[in-house]
Amino acid sequence: MKKILLSLVLIMFAGSAFAHSCPRLMSEIDAVLEGDEVESHIEADVLTEAMSLREQGEAYHDDGDHDRAMEALEKALELLAIEG
């Protein structure tokens, strides 16, 4: 019984920790998007897509869909060539 309870507690905390990484990823993306030289090393269409994915990620996060938020945010990070 103790093992089952411990497993459940660990699963709850793991989900919570995962959910809280969305804001960290959003701030990493924002730092690049607000940088002075962002447009000099990123093509306009890639920049537009990354910005759209960042907005989608925030919307998913706000709706509590952290899996989809992380997926969108990680794709934006990839486009911007940021190691997340």
C-alpha positions in Angstrom: 0.0 0.0 0.0 2.8 2.4 0.9 4.5 1.8 -2.5 1.2 2.6 -4.4 0.7 5.8 -2.4 4.3 6.8 -2.9 4.0 6.1 -6.7 0.9 8.3 -6.9 2.5 11.2 -5.0 5.6 11.0 -7.3 3.3 11.0 -10.4 1.4 14.0 -9.2 4.7 16.0 -8.5 6.2 14.9 -11.8 3.1 16.3 -13.7 3.3 19.5 -11.7 7.0 20.0 -12.4 6.4 19.3 -16.1 3.6 21.8 -16.3 5.7 24.5 -14.7 8.3 24.3 -17.4 6.0 26.0 -19.9 6.7 29.4 -18.5 10.4 28.8 -18.6 10.3 27.9 -22.2 8.1 30.9 -23.0 10.6 33.2 -21.3 13.5 31.6 -23.3 11.5 32.2 -26.6 10.7 35.8 -25.5 14.3 36.6 -24.8 15.2 35.6 -28.3 12.3 37.3 -29.9 13.0 40.6 -28.0 16.7 40.5 -28.8 18.2 43.3 -30.9 19.6 40.9 -33.6 16.7 38.5 -33.9 15.8 39.4 -37.4 19.4 39.3 -38.7 19.8 35.5 -38.1 16.2 34.3 -38.5 14.2 34.4 -41.8 10.9 36.3 -41.6 8.7 33.3 -42.2 10.5 31.2 -39.6 10.2 34.1 -37.1 6.5 34.4 -37.8 5.9 30.7 -37.3 8.0 30.7 -34.0 5.9 33.6 -32.7 2.7 31.8 -33.6 3.8 28.6 -31.9 4.8 30.6 -28.8 1.3 32.1 -28.7 -0.3 28.7 -29.2 1.9 27.3 -26.4 0.8 30.0 -24.0 -2.9 29.4 -24.9 -2.6 25.7 -24.4 -0.8 26.3 -21.1 -3.5 28.7 -19.9 -6.1 26.0 -20.8 -4.3 23.4 -18.8 -3.2 21.4 -21.8 0.5 21.2 -20.9 1.4 18.4 -23.3 0.3 20.4 -26.3 1.8 23.6 -24.8 5.2 21.9 -24.5 5.0 20.5 -28.0 4.3 23.9 -29.5 6.9 25.7 -27.4 9.6 23.1 -28.1 8.9 23.4 -31.8 9.3 27.2 -31.5 12.6 26.7 -29.7 13.7 24.4 -32.5 12.9 27.0 -35.1 14.8 29.6 -33.2 17.7 27.2 -32.7 17.5 27.4 -28.9 18.5 24.4 -26.8 15.6 24.1 -24.3 
